[in-house]
Amino acid sequence: MNLGEFDCSTGIINILYYDKISDITVRTSTIKDMLLVDKLQKENANAVGFIQKTIWEDYVWGGKRNFVVLICEANADAVGYVLITPARGSYKYAKIQQIAVRNDARRLHYGSALLDVCR
């Protein structure tokens, strides 16, 4: 399986996962996804915590660090995201810092699709 590149700072969308049957897509994010990420982060603040907007802009989409945000879409409608931070050395694990799915889209395998790409 070719997963493409995980760089979010280029502004280019890479499709990392596609399921024809359920029409689920997981892709890399762009700065245009900031509204979705901010909305879901606020709705789920008790579960995922809070990260400042400047961190998102600089570290994810600004290219200062290689933080990665993947977006899950269903029928071309964004329903969730996952924030992954890199490991701090060779042969170490990357970490999932936040994962959130819209309330009306839960229990429909969107979170599972995000986790499959993370694995």
C-alpha positions in Angstrom: 0.0 0.0 0.0 1.4 3.4 -1.0 0.5 5.9 1.8 1.9 8.9 0.0 3.5 11.8 2.0 2.4 13.0 5.4 3.5 16.6 5.0 0.7 19.0 5.8 2.7 22.2 5.2 2.8 21.9 1.4 -0.9 22.6 1.0 -1.2 19.5 -1.3 -3.8 16.9 -0.3 -2.7 13.3 -0.3 -5.3 10.5 -0.1 -4.0 7.9 2.3 -7.1 5.7 2.6 -10.2 5.1 0.5 -13.0 2.7 1.0 -15.3 2.5 -2.0 -18.1 0.6 -0.2 -18.7 3.1 2.6 -17.1 6.1 0.8 -14.7 6.9 3.6 -11.5 8.9 2.7 -8.6 9.7 5.0 -6.3 12.5 3.7 -3.6 14.9 4.8 -4.9 18.3 5.9 -4.3 21.8 4.7 -4.7 25.2 6.4 -8.3 25.2 5.1 -9.1 22.5 7.5 -8.4 24.8 10.5 -12.1 25.6 11.0 -13.0 21.9 11.3 -10.2 21.1 13.6 -10.9 24.1 15.8 -14.6 23.3 16.0 -14.1 19.6 16.9 -11.4 20.5 19.4 -13.8 22.9 21.2 -16.7 20.5 21.1 -14.5 17.7 22.6 -12.3 19.8 24.9 -13.1 17.6 27.9 -11.7 14.6 26.0 -8.9 15.9 23.8 -7.8 19.0 25.7 -6.9 22.2 24.0 -4.0 23.3 21.7 -3.5 26.9 20.9 -4.2 28.1 17.3 -0.6 29.4 16.9 0.7 25.8 17.6 -1.6 24.4 14.9 -0.6 27.1 12.4 3.2 27.0 13.1 3.8 23.3 13.8 1.3 21.6 11.6 0.7 23.8 8.6 3.6 26.2 9.0 6.3 23.5 8.7 8.2 24.4 11.9 7.8 20.8 13.1 6.5 17.8 11.3 3.2 17.4 13.2 0.6 15.7 11.0 -3.2 16.2 10.9 -5.2 13.6 9.0 -8.8 14.3 8.0 -11.5 11.7 7.6 -14.2 12.4 5.1 -17.5 10.7 4.4 -19.2 11.5 1.1 -16.8 14.4 0.7 -17.9 15.9 4.1 -15.2 16.1 6.8 -16.2 14.2 9.9 -13.0 13.9 12.0 -9.3 14.4 12.5 -6.3 13.0 14.2 -3.2 14.9 15.3 0.1 12.8 15.2 3.4 14.0 16.6 6.7 12.4 15.6 9.0 10.3 17.8 12.0 11.9 19.4 14.6 9.6 18.0 15.2 6.6 15.8 13.1 3.5 16.3 10.6 5.3 18.6 6.9 5.5 18.2 4.9 8.4 16.9 2.1 9.6 19.2 -1.5 10.3 18.7 -2.1 13.5 20.6 -5.8 14.1 19.6 -8.5 12.3 17.8 -12.0 13.6 17.4 -15.0 12.6 15.3 -18.2 14.7 15.0 -21.0 13.6 17.4 -23.4 12.8 14.6 -20.8 10.6 12.9 -19.7 8.4 15.8 -19.8 4.6 15.7 -19.7 4.6 11.9 -16.1 3.4 11.5 -14.6 6.9 10.8 -12.4 6.8 13.9 -11.3 3.3 12.9 -10.3 4.5 9.4 -8.1 7.2 11.1 -6.5 4.7 13.3 -5.8 2.3 10.4 -3.9 5.0 8.6 -2.0 5.9 11.8 -0.9 2.2 12.2 
